[in-house]
Amino acid sequence: MTSLPAQRSVWERAAVRRAITVPMVTATAGALVATAPVWGSASVVADLARGNRRLPNLRALSFATVWSSLETFGVAAASLLWVAGRAPDADANYALQRWWAHRLLTATRVTAGMRLVVESDDVVPPGPVVLAARHSSIADTLIPVWLLARHDMRPRYVLKRELLVDPCLDIVGNRVPNHFVTRGGDTTDEELRAITSMTMTMGPRDGAVIYPEGTVADPDRRARALARLAETDPRRADQLAGLRRLLPPRHAGLRAALEGAPAADLVFVDHTGLEPLSAIASVASAIPLRNPVRIRLRRVPRRDIPAERDEFRRWLDEQWLELDRWAEPQDVASSHSLR
């Protein structure tokens, strides 16, 4: 149990953080909305002057306007829940989260031209379930919450602490069962216990989401990760040397999530098509997306998941290599396009 001084320190840091981020985002939204005719006209002229009729700069600025506006509305709604005494109400906060995520995803579809094609969507329910998702983009954290919401399920995320700069995620994300990890080095025992605790109370409507790669995958990060692994575990490095899209998985966090929910199955969430949005700096040049975002889901029954640590690590590596081999699948009867 966290001591009262430690809790007070967490609350104080959160208050300082929100005192900075909320006014910044609100001011950004106001400025973008107020000057929309100016930057809209200027970005169209700049895009056409470069011969780019797909208007990437207009799209990027339009998304920034929608995002900052949604953040502002989301913070206002979260504040109203607090005033009404409903801040501890998980259902109210999950409803606000679904509203925010759905509209942000819609904005991404419109501004970035994102088209979703999902294979085997019906494997997500029922809970409790743990979703192990690929991490290739700044946008792919929206995919699991959207998948779960389609089945009236509630997400519990393991996310990096740096994402607390997002005001809505900071406020609402700390009212419902999520865990924001401090990255750097191996996951500590304290972090692993927190992840296990997060999944302990999951029921039929709950799904935990974790990204075993730990960060957005790209060729440089993959090369560095394999080089580090070669120094500490050459045999495992050789086994994973064939990875082309993914990073070596970190097994400890996923295993901790499964330990907290002994009845939970595991769903692997793989996708292609979001790689151009791997960094904020690349967004303007990458949109609109030329290829659809293809999502493949595969559910593994709990009885097929090894419990022993070393056996689980070897098994997860094999599963990760199988995920890595999947790319640009052909449309099949079980797939459907969601527009």
Protein Blocks (a to p, Z undefined) as FASTA:
>chain_A
ZZfklmmmmmmmmmmmmmmmmmmmmmmmmmmmmmmmmmmmmmmmmmmmnopanommlmmm
mmmmmmmmmmmmmmmmmmmmmmnopmmmmklmmmmmmmmmmmmmmmmmmmnopacddehk
llmpccddddddddfbfklmmmmmmmmmmnopacdddddfklmmpmklmmmmmmpccddd
deeijadfklmmmmmmmmmmgcfkbccdddfkopacdfklmmmmmmmmmmmmmmlmmmmm
mpmkbccddfklmmmmmmmmmmbccdddddehjlmmmpfklmmmmpccfbdcdddddddd
fklpcfbfklmmmmmmmmmmmmmmpghiacdfkbccdZZ
